[in-house]
Amino acid sequence: MVNKVKSNIFLIVILLTSWSTATYALSNVMLSNVKSFVAGGVGGILSVLVGHPLDLAKVRMQTARHKEGKQQGTFKILGQIIRTEGVGGIYKGVGAPIVAVAPIWATSFWGFDTGIKLVRAFCNLSPQATLSLPQLCIAGAFSALPTALVMVPSERIKCILQMQQAGKEKKYNGVMDCARQIYRESGIRGLYKGTALTLMRDIPANTVYFGVYELVKQGMASKAGLSGGPSTLTALTAGAAAGIAFWPVALPTDTLKSRYQTAEDGHYDTIADVYNEVVKEDGIGGLFNGIGPAMIRSAPANAVSFLGAEVTKKALSFIA
């Protein structure tokens, strides 16, 4: 009888220990995810505030149907927008990315961190193990998958509002009205128009984006003999390098996506139709319409984004 009681007590101790260990591990995972989400959200908001005017110029250049409109320079386009639409015009369509930017960037950073965990699990590596560059690139590619769920409807609305010219009859009165009308006319498929092109853009581009960031960050930290989180200069430099590397990979598909998402339903039957139209009008170079504002925007926008994310991670280091 005594032995049975001891056995039961021992079993209860084991169960309680296992439960507390599992709960602690789960809470650490959840807190780590929270930290990734918050850090990504802060970085994304900073990126939008710095880069939106140039993103607007990029979209106007990508979707222009007249040759003279495509040949205008970045700052000429911004000047025309200010003259015809006021200073607030350069932030036309900013509502959609501001509303969605926190979850988009949060999901992207969380997706990258989750990708790192999956790579470590698949390769049987310890949580402290340093990943190789190819492994980091795989984690970056993975980040595009969950991010698309939030990004596609946001970019669809943003592009439509950016193309809504001032001085003409406005169809949409802001982000929510645009979303409601799209949903009413085309359902959920309308909001997710351009999903395939978004993934075709972001899987290879995010591979390069996060890979370059980690490569530059680790290289600078190693050269300076630093450990722990990156310095301010390192985060800014690595973020700027990642942004510059992103757009040459992303822009051709991004041009097709902008055209496709802003076109009337039924204008294009397939992605090939979008490609053929762009190439017919401007040649292969037409796929790189908007490269000027995209590249000008990429360095400062992504520099402040990664700096914001890294600073936030440090500030939240006490929770995980």
Buried (B, 14 or more C-beta within 10 A) or exposed (E): EEEEEEEEEEEEEEEEEEEEEEEEEEEEEEBBBBBBBBBBBBBBBBBBBBBBBBBBBBBBBBBBEEEEBBEBEBEEBBEBBBEEBEEEBBBBBBBBBBBBBBBBBBBBBBBBBBBBBEBBEEEEBEEEEEBEEEBBBBBBBBBBBBBBEBBBBBBBBBBBBBBBBEEEEEEBEBBEBBBEBBBEEEEEEBBBBBBBBBBBBBBBBBBBBBBBBBBBBBEBBEEEEEEEBBBEEBBBBBBBBBBBBBBBBBBBBBBBBBBBBBBEEEEBEEBEBBBEBBEEBBEEEBBBBBBBBBBBBBBBBBBBBBBBBBBBBEEBEEEB
